[in-house]
């Protein structure tokens, strides 16, 4: 009887904490999309930097998805555009990335 209570409690806890989310629309079971955020400067360049963060079960979030981190990753000094990508899986895992393109 105690094992059944423990299993029910564990499953209930997993259902309640499955709230991994990042910026974007209302959480869906499975989603992946890109959002452009134009900075307004046009540069002909191929440099690209990306910085990401992840969220697991809504309990553990790690990473740095700032524009500065993406600039450093791509060795960029002048920003031409900024995009963000998001991916979510069943509310258990979410990933958010900032992509900077520039010179």
C-alpha positions as CSV (number, residue, x, y, z in Angstrom):
1,X,0.0,0.0,0.0
2,X,2.8,2.4,0.8
3,X,4.5,1.7,-2.6
4,X,1.3,2.8,-4.3
5,X,1.1,6.0,-2.4
6,X,4.7,6.8,-3.2
7,X,4.2,6.1,-6.9
8,X,1.1,8.3,-7.0
9,X,2.9,11.1,-5.1
10,X,5.9,10.8,-7.5
11,X,3.7,10.9,-10.6
12,X,1.6,13.8,-9.2
13,X,4.8,15.7,-8.5
14,X,6.1,15.2,-12.0
15,X,2.9,16.4,-13.5
16,X,2.8,19.5,-11.3
17,X,6.4,20.6,-11.9
18,X,6.4,20.0,-15.7
19,X,6.3,23.7,-16.4
20,X,9.5,24.3,-18.3
21,X,9.0,27.4,-20.4
22,X,10.9,30.1,-22.1
23,X,9.9,33.3,-23.7
24,X,7.2,32.9,-26.3
25,X,3.6,31.8,-26.8
26,X,1.6,29.7,-24.4
27,X,3.4,26.4,-23.8
28,X,2.5,23.7,-26.3
29,X,3.2,20.0,-26.1
30,X,5.9,20.4,-28.8
31,X,7.0,23.6,-30.4
32,X,10.1,25.0,-32.2
33,X,10.2,28.5,-33.8
34,X,12.4,31.5,-34.6
35,X,11.5,35.1,-33.8
36,X,13.4,37.9,-35.7
37,X,14.1,41.0,-33.8
38,X,15.5,43.6,-36.3
39,X,17.9,46.1,-34.8
40,X,17.7,48.3,-37.9
41,X,21.4,48.3,-39.0
42,X,22.3,46.7,-42.3
43,X,25.7,45.1,-42.6
44,X,27.0,42.7,-45.1
45,X,28.5,40.0,-42.9
46,X,28.6,36.3,-42.2
47,X,29.6,36.4,-38.6
48,X,27.1,34.7,-36.3
49,X,27.1,34.2,-32.6
50,X,24.7,32.1,-30.5
51,X,24.0,31.9,-26.8
52,X,21.5,29.5,-25.2
53,X,19.8,28.6,-22.0
54,X,17.9,25.5,-21.0
55,X,15.1,24.8,-18.5
56,X,14.3,21.3,-17.2
57,X,11.1,20.6,-15.5
58,X,10.7,24.2,-14.6
59,X,13.1,23.5,-11.7
60,X,16.6,23.9,-13.2
61,X,17.5,26.6,-15.6
62,X,21.1,27.0,-16.9
63,X,22.9,29.1,-19.5
64,X,23.3,32.6,-20.7
65,X,21.2,33.7,-23.6
66,X,22.1,37.4,-23.5
67,X,23.0,39.4,-26.5
68,X,26.5,40.1,-25.0
69,X,27.2,36.3,-24.7
70,X,26.1,35.8,-28.3
71,X,28.3,38.7,-29.4
72,X,31.3,37.1,-27.6
73,X,30.6,33.7,-29.1
74,X,30.7,35.1,-32.6
75,X,33.4,37.7,-32.0
76,X,31.0,40.4,-33.1
77,X,31.4,44.2,-32.3
78,X,28.6,45.7,-34.4
79,X,25.2,44.1,-34.4
80,X,23.2,43.8,-37.7
81,X,20.3,41.7,-36.4
82,X,19.1,39.7,-33.4
83,X,17.0,36.6,-33.6
84,X,15.7,34.2,-30.9
85,X,14.9,30.5,-31.2
86,X,12.7,28.6,-28.8
87,X,12.1,24.9,-28.5
88,X,9.8,23.2,-26.0
89,X,9.0,19.5,-25.4
90,X,6.0,18.5,-23.3
91,X,6.7,21.2,-20.7
92,X,9.6,19.1,-19.4
93,X,12.4,20.6,-21.4
94,X,12.7,24.1,-22.9
95,X,15.6,25.8,-24.8
96,X,15.9,29.5,-25.7
97,X,18.8,30.8,-27.9
98,X,19.7,34.3,-28.9
99,X,21.4,34.6,-32.3
100,X,23.4,37.7,-33.2
101,X,24.5,38.5,-36.7
102,X,27.0,41.3,-37.3
103,X,30.5,42.5,-38.0
